[in-house]
Amino acid sequence: MAVKKEIEALHKDMTAWRRHVHQHPETAFEEEKTSDFVAEKLESFGIEVHRGLAGTGIVGTLKGKSDKNSRAIGLRADMDALHIHEQTNLPYASVGTGRHEGRMHACGHDGHTTMLLGAARYLAETRDFDGTIHFIFQPAEENEGGGRVMVEEGLFDKFPCESVYGLHNWPGRPVGTFAIRTGPMMSAYDIFEAKIIGKGSHAGMPHQGRDPVVCGAQIVTAWQTISSRSTNPYDAAVVSVTQFHGGDTWNVIPEEVVLRGTTRSFKPEVRDSIEASMERIARGICQGMGAELEFRYERRYPPTVNWEAETEVAAQAAAAVVGLDKVDRDPTPTMGAEDFAFMLEAKPGAYIWMGNGSDEGDRRLHSPHYDFNDEALPVGASYWATLAEQILGKAS
């Protein structure tokens, strides 16, 4: 494995940085202390720091030894945590009081932030490239679309990039491996809410009301036919009801229930079909059972789609670090979602998965038992540094 020796020498420092960020998790658009920490590190490396995009977002700008090349690229890491109560029992766990209570870096954004900081320090010390690197530290990847906000607030107008690159750790893949493919890597992410309004009654006299619970149950079941009977089997579609709220006592049929959840897809036409089918099915069932429906469908993230040329560049950089045989060029896309998709809609680029080691003991993404593997820190930082040097070339 060709981890850069200068970055390997930073392993102890990066581990300390990562565990500090892990111990102080902040969720979407509240990453104030995390943002301060990142800015202080970048400034100490001699990198120009810009703050304020999407509130807590940071962009660090670094120019190479030579200014002959006007090329510029963006390297992006996410900084936010999740609303999860940590159950790792680690000495640097986030369990505590105050602003960190009930929050956790359960997706590895603490590791992502640290790896990009490690690469930034190495690149600032060597500057052996010709052009400009923008280190993009993004808030609010989880659910709230901080990547979209950064783009809308002029990220690529203020910091022009010919291409942009993202990375995510992947439990279950060995440390020292990568996975990337051209085209869709991760799915679109939408949410929905259906309020079913019936007529409440005594639970022992259901004929006197119009039961929204039974109506909601019928809808939940019928929605599953969208994937199994309305979508081409060669396409992917997921409809998941994750919330079913209604009633608060044993012997009363409630007046209304609320269903909420998420849908996932890759193709625009499948996404359109899911939305239309969900409302059509729900209205039909409500009409047949004498209930009313209030339906809301919100499109959150588009699919994360890698560009062909940039995917090849990223794969070559990964292979330079871990070896060609350690780069999976045809991973199965996941129905998880990523708001780096908004940056890929705005600029050519690629998104890569990096092995985080075993996921045994429920150490999966978004699990209260998850922890980023510190052994992967030099691998990811070396990937970032190698990618930048390969794209921008040696300083002349």
C-alpha positions as CSV (number, residue, x, y, z in Angstrom):
1,M,0.0,0.0,0.0
2,A,1.5,3.4,-1.1
3,V,0.3,5.6,1.8
4,K,2.3,8.8,1.7
5,K,5.0,8.7,4.4
6,E,4.3,12.3,5.4
7,I,0.7,11.4,5.9
8,E,1.5,8.2,7.8
9,A,3.5,10.4,10.1
10,L,0.3,12.4,10.8
11,H,-1.6,9.3,11.9
12,K,-1.4,10.0,15.6
13,D,-2.5,13.7,15.1
14,M,-5.3,12.7,12.8
15,T,-6.6,10.2,15.2
16,A,-6.7,12.9,17.9
17,W,-8.5,15.2,15.6
18,R,-11.0,12.6,14.6
19,R,-11.8,11.6,18.2
20,H,-12.2,15.3,19.2
21,V,-14.7,15.8,16.4
22,H,-16.4,12.6,17.4
23,Q,-16.8,13.6,21.0
24,H,-18.4,16.9,20.0
25,P,-21.0,16.0,17.4
26,E,-23.2,18.8,15.9
27,T,-26.2,18.2,13.6
28,A,-27.4,20.0,10.5
29,F,-26.5,23.7,10.3
30,E,-25.4,23.7,13.9
31,E,-21.8,22.7,13.3
32,E,-20.4,25.9,14.9
33,K,-17.6,24.3,17.1
34,T,-16.8,21.8,14.3
35,S,-16.5,24.7,11.8
36,D,-14.3,26.6,14.2
37,F,-12.0,23.5,14.7
38,V,-11.7,23.0,10.9
39,A,-11.0,26.7,10.2
40,E,-8.3,26.9,12.9
41,K,-6.6,23.8,11.5
42,L,-6.7,25.1,7.9
43,E,-5.4,28.5,9.0
44,S,-2.6,26.8,10.9
45,F,-1.6,25.0,7.7
46,G,-1.4,28.4,5.9
47,I,-4.5,27.8,3.9
48,E,-6.8,30.7,3.0
49,V,-10.2,30.2,4.8
50,H,-13.6,31.3,3.7
51,R,-16.6,31.0,6.0
52,G,-20.3,31.5,5.7
53,L,-21.7,29.4,2.8
54,A,-24.7,27.5,4.1
55,G,-24.1,29.1,7.5
56,T,-21.4,26.8,8.9
57,G,-19.7,25.7,5.7
58,I,-16.0,26.3,5.1
59,V,-13.9,26.5,1.9
60,G,-10.1,26.4,2.2
61,T,-8.2,27.6,-0.8
62,L,-4.7,26.5,-1.6
63,K,-2.5,27.4,-4.6
64,G,0.4,25.2,-5.8
65,K,4.0,26.3,-6.2
66,S,3.4,27.3,-9.7
67,D,0.6,29.7,-10.9
68,K,1.0,28.8,-14.6
69,N,-2.0,26.5,-14.5
70,S,-5.4,28.1,-14.0
71,R,-7.0,24.7,-13.3
72,A,-8.9,24.2,-10.0
73,I,-10.6,21.3,-8.3
74,G,-12.9,20.8,-5.3
75,L,-12.4,18.1,-2.6
76,R,-15.5,17.8,-0.3
77,A,-16.0,16.4,3.1
78,D,-19.2,16.5,5.3
79,M,-19.1,17.6,8.9
80,D,-22.5,16.9,10.5
81,A,-23.6,14.3,12.9
82,L,-27.0,12.5,13.5
83,H,-29.7,12.6,16.2
84,I,-28.7,9.2,17.6
85,H,-27.8,8.2,21.2
86,E,-24.4,6.6,21.1
87,Q,-24.0,3.1,22.5
88,T,-20.3,2.4,21.8
89,N,-19.0,2.9,25.4
90,L,-15.8,4.3,23.9
91,P,-13.7,6.7,26.0
92,Y,-14.3,9.4,23.4
93,A,-18.0,8.7,23.0
94,S,-20.4,11.6,22.5
95,V,-22.7,10.6,25.3
96,G,-23.1,13.5,27.8
97,T,-25.1,16.6,28.5
98,G,-25.7,19.9,26.8
99,R,-25.6,20.4,23.0
100,H,-24.0,17.0,22.4
101,E,-26.7,15.0,24.1
102,G,-28.5,12.6,21.8
103,R,-26.1,13.3,18.9
104,M,-23.5,11.1,17.4
105,H,-21.1,10.8,14.5
106,A,-22.8,7.5,13.4
107,C,-22.0,7.9,9.7
108,G,-18.2,8.7,9.8
109,H,-18.3,12.4,8.9
110,D,-15.8,12.9,11.7
111,G,-13.5,10.6,9.7
112,H,-14.3,12.4,6.4
113,T,-13.5,15.8,7.9
114,T,-10.2,14.5,9.4
115,M,-9.0,12.8,6.3
116,L,-9.5,16.0,4.2
117,L,-7.7,18.0,6.9
118,G,-4.8,15.5,6.8
119,A,-4.6,15.8,3.0
120,A,-4.8,19.6,3.3
121,R,-1.9,19.7,5.7
122,Y,0.3,17.5,3.5
123,L,-0.6,19.5,0.4
124,A,0.0,22.8,2.1
125,E,3.5,21.6,3.2
126,T,4.5,20.2,-0.2
127,R,2.5,22.3,-2.7
128,D,3.8,20.0,-5.4
129,F,1.0,20.7,-7.8
130,D,0.2,23.3,-10.4
131,G,-3.2,25.0,-9.9
132,T,-5.7,25.5,-7.1
133,I,-7.4,23.2,-4.6
134,H,-10.6,24.2,-2.9
135,F,-11.2,22.1,0.3
136,I,-15.0,22.1,0.8
137,F,-16.2,21.3,4.3
138,Q,-20.0,21.0,4.0
139,P,-22.6,21.1,6.7
140,A,-26.0,19.3,6.9
141,E,-25.5,16.3,4.6
142,E,-27.9,14.3,6.7
143,N,-31.5,15.0,5.6
144,E,-31.2,18.8,5.2
145,G,-29.3,19.2,2.0
146,G,-26.3,21.4,3.0
147,G,-24.7,20.6,-0.3
148,R,-27.7,22.0,-2.2
149,V,-27.5,25.1,-0.1
150,M,-23.8,25.6,-0.7
151,V,-24.4,25.3,-4.5
152,E,-27.4,27.7,-4.4
153,E,-25.4,30.2,-2.4
154,G,-22.7,30.3,-5.1
155,L,-20.1,27.7,-4.2
156,F,-18.9,27.2,-7.7
157,D,-19.3,30.9,-8.7
158,K,-17.1,32.0,-5.8
159,F,-14.7,29.1,-6.0
160,P,-14.6,27.9,-9.7
161,C,-13.8,24.2,-10.1
162,E,-13.4,22.2,-13.2
163,S,-14.4,19.1,-11.2
164,V,-15.4,18.1,-7.7
165,Y,-14.9,14.9,-5.7
166,G,-16.4,13.2,-2.7
167,L,-15.7,10.2,-0.5
168,H,-17.6,8.0,2.0
169,N,-16.4,5.3,4.3
170,W,-18.0,1.9,3.8
171,P,-18.3,-0.6,6.7
172,G,-18.1,-4.2,5.5
173,R,-15.3,-3.4,3.0
174,P,-11.8,-4.0,4.2
175,V,-9.5,-1.0,5.1
176,G,-7.2,-0.4,2.2
177,T,-9.9,-0.9,-0.5
178,F,-12.1,1.4,-2.6
179,A,-15.2,1.0,-4.8
180,I,-16.4,3.3,-7.6
181,R,-18.4,3.0,-10.8
182,T,-19.6,5.3,-13.6
183,G,-23.2,6.3,-13.4
184,P,-25.5,5.9,-10.3
185,M,-23.7,5.2,-7.0
186,M,-26.6,6.2,-4.6
187,S,-30.3,6.7,-5.1
188,A,-32.6,9.7,-5.0
189,Y,-34.1,10.4,-1.6
190,D,-37.7,11.7,-1.2
191,I,-40.0,11.9,1.8
192,F,-43.8,11.8,2.1
193,E,-46.6,12.4,4.6
194,A,-50.2,11.2,4.3
195,K,-52.8,12.4,6.8
196,I,-55.9,10.1,6.7
197,I,-58.9,11.8,8.2
198,G,-61.8,9.5,9.2
199,K,-64.4,9.7,12.0
200,G,-63.6,8.7,15.5
201,S,-65.8,6.3,17.5
202,H,-65.9,4.0,20.4
203,A,-63.6,1.0,19.7
204,G,-66.5,-1.4,20.6
205,M,-68.8,0.4,18.1
206,P,-66.6,0.8,15.0
207,H,-69.7,0.9,12.7
208,Q,-70.5,4.4,14.1
209,G,-67.2,5.9,12.7
210,R,-64.9,5.6,9.7
211,D,-61.7,4.0,11.0
212,P,-58.6,5.8,9.7
213,V,-56.3,3.1,11.2
214,V,-57.7,0.3,9.0
215,C,-57.6,2.7,6.0
216,G,-54.0,3.5,6.7
217,A,-53.1,-0.1,7.0
218,Q,-54.6,-0.8,3.6
219,I,-52.6,2.1,2.1
220,V,-49.3,0.8,3.6
221,T,-49.9,-2.6,2.1
222,A,-51.1,-1.3,-1.3
223,W,-48.1,1.0,-1.6
224,Q,-45.8,-2.0,-1.7
225,T,-47.3,-2.9,-5.1
226,I,-45.6,0.1,-6.6
227,S,-42.2,-1.7,-6.4
228,S,-43.6,-5.2,-7.1
229,R,-46.2,-4.6,-9.7
230,S,-45.9,-1.0,-11.1
231,T,-42.2,-0.8,-11.7
232,N,-40.1,-2.6,-14.3
233,P,-38.2,-5.4,-12.5
234,Y,-35.0,-4.1,-14.0
235,D,-35.5,-0.8,-12.3
236,A,-35.1,0.0,-8.6
237,A,-37.8,1.5,-6.4
238,V,-38.3,1.5,-2.7
239,V,-41.3,2.8,-0.7
240,S,-40.8,2.6,3.0
241,V,-43.4,3.7,5.6
242,T,-41.3,4.5,8.7
243,Q,-43.9,6.2,10.9
244,F,-47.6,5.4,11.6
245,H,-49.1,7.7,14.2
246,G,-52.7,7.7,15.5
247,G,-54.7,7.3,18.7
248,D,-53.6,7.6,22.3
249,T,-55.8,5.2,24.2
250,W,-57.1,1.6,24.2
251,N,-60.8,1.9,23.5
252,V,-61.1,4.9,21.1
253,I,-60.8,4.7,17.3
254,P,-59.0,8.0,16.5
255,E,-60.2,10.7,14.2
256,E,-57.0,10.6,12.0
257,V,-53.7,8.9,11.5
258,V,-50.5,10.1,9.9
259,L,-48.1,8.0,7.7
260,R,-44.6,9.2,7.0
261,G,-41.6,7.7,5.2
262,T,-39.2,7.7,2.4
263,T,-38.9,6.6,-1.2
264,R,-35.8,5.7,-3.2
265,S,-35.1,5.4,-6.9
266,F,-32.5,6.0,-9.6
267,K,-34.3,7.0,-12.8
268,P,-36.3,10.3,-13.1
269,E,-39.3,8.4,-14.7
270,V,-39.4,5.9,-11.8
271,R,-39.3,8.8,-9.3
272,D,-42.2,10.5,-11.1
273,S,-44.2,7.2,-11.2
274,I,-43.7,6.6,-7.5
275,E,-45.0,10.0,-6.5
276,A,-48.0,9.8,-8.8
277,S,-48.8,6.2,-7.8
278,M,-48.6,6.8,-4.1
279,E,-51.1,9.6,-4.2
280,R,-53.4,7.8,-6.6
281,I,-53.5,4.6,-4.5
282,A,-54.0,6.5,-1.2
283,R,-56.9,8.6,-2.6
284,G,-58.6,5.6,-4.1
285,I,-58.5,3.7,-0.8
286,C,-59.6,6.7,1.2
287,Q,-62.5,7.4,-1.2
288,G,-63.6,3.7,-1.0
289,M,-63.5,3.8,2.8
290,G,-65.1,7.2,3.3
291,A,-62.0,9.0,4.6
292,E,-60.3,12.1,3.4
293,L,-56.6,12.4,2.5
294,E,-54.0,15.2,2.8
295,F,-50.9,14.1,0.9
296,R,-47.5,15.7,0.8
297,Y,-44.5,14.5,-1.2
298,E,-41.1,16.3,-1.1
299,R,-38.2,15.6,-3.3
300,R,-35.0,15.9,-1.2
301,Y,-31.9,14.6,-3.0
302,P,-31.4,13.5,-6.6
303,P,-29.4,10.3,-7.3
304,T,-25.6,10.5,-6.9
305,V,-24.4,9.9,-10.5
306,N,-20.7,9.7,-11.3
307,W,-19.3,11.3,-14.4
308,E,-17.3,8.9,-16.7
309,A,-14.0,10.7,-17.1
310,E,-13.8,11.8,-13.5
311,T,-14.6,8.3,-12.3
312,E,-11.6,7.0,-14.2
313,V,-9.4,9.7,-12.6
314,A,-10.6,8.8,-9.1
315,A,-10.1,5.1,-9.7
316,Q,-6.6,5.7,-10.9
317,A,-5.8,7.7,-7.8
318,A,-7.2,5.1,-5.5
319,A,-5.3,2.4,-7.3
320,A,-2.1,4.4,-6.9
321,V,-2.6,4.2,-3.1
322,V,-3.9,0.7,-2.5
323,G,-3.2,-1.2,-5.8
324,L,-5.4,-1.9,-8.8
325,D,-6.7,-5.2,-7.3
326,K,-8.1,-3.3,-4.3
327,V,-10.4,-1.0,-6.3
328,D,-13.8,-2.5,-7.0
329,R,-14.9,-1.0,-10.4
330,D,-18.4,-2.4,-10.4
331,P,-20.0,-2.1,-6.9
332,T,-23.7,-2.6,-6.6
333,P,-25.3,0.9,-6.1
334,T,-27.0,1.5,-2.8
335,M,-30.4,2.8,-2.0
336,G,-28.8,5.1,0.5
337,A,-28.7,8.8,-0.6
338,E,-26.1,11.6,-0.6
339,D,-26.5,15.3,-1.1
340,F,-23.1,15.4,-2.9
341,A,-25.5,14.7,-5.7
342,F,-26.2,18.4,-6.0
343,M,-22.5,19.2,-6.5
344,L,-22.4,16.5,-9.2
345,E,-25.3,18.1,-10.9
346,A,-23.5,21.4,-11.0
347,K,-20.0,20.1,-11.9
348,P,-18.4,17.0,-13.3
349,G,-17.0,14.8,-10.6
350,A,-17.0,11.4,-8.9
351,Y,-17.9,9.9,-5.5
352,I,-15.9,7.0,-4.1
353,W,-16.5,4.5,-1.3
354,M,-13.5,3.7,1.0
355,G,-13.3,0.5,3.1
356,N,-13.9,1.0,6.8
357,G,-13.3,-2.6,7.9
358,S,-15.7,-5.1,9.6
359,D,-19.3,-4.2,10.3
360,E,-19.6,-6.9,12.9
361,G,-21.2,-6.0,16.2
362,D,-23.8,-3.8,14.4
363,R,-21.1,-1.3,13.4
364,R,-23.0,-0.2,10.3
365,L,-23.7,3.3,9.1
366,H,-26.4,5.1,11.2
367,S,-26.1,2.5,14.0
368,P,-25.6,3.6,17.7
369,H,-22.7,1.1,17.8
370,Y,-20.8,2.5,14.8
371,D,-17.4,4.1,15.0
372,F,-15.1,5.3,12.2
373,N,-12.0,3.1,11.9
374,D,-8.9,5.2,12.6
375,E,-6.7,2.8,10.7
376,A,-8.3,4.1,7.5
377,L,-7.3,7.8,8.1
378,P,-3.9,7.7,6.3
379,V,-5.5,5.7,3.4
380,G,-8.2,8.3,2.8
381,A,-5.9,11.3,3.3
382,S,-3.4,9.7,0.9
383,Y,-6.2,9.2,-1.7
384,W,-7.1,12.9,-1.5
385,A,-3.5,14.0,-1.8
386,T,-2.8,11.6,-4.7
387,L,-6.0,12.6,-6.5
388,A,-5.1,16.3,-6.3
389,E,-1.5,15.8,-7.5
390,Q,-2.5,13.5,-10.3
391,I,-5.2,15.9,-11.6
392,L,-3.2,19.1,-11.3
393,G,0.2,17.6,-12.1
394,K,3.7,18.4,-10.7
395,A,4.7,22.0,-10.1
396,S,7.2,23.2,-12.7
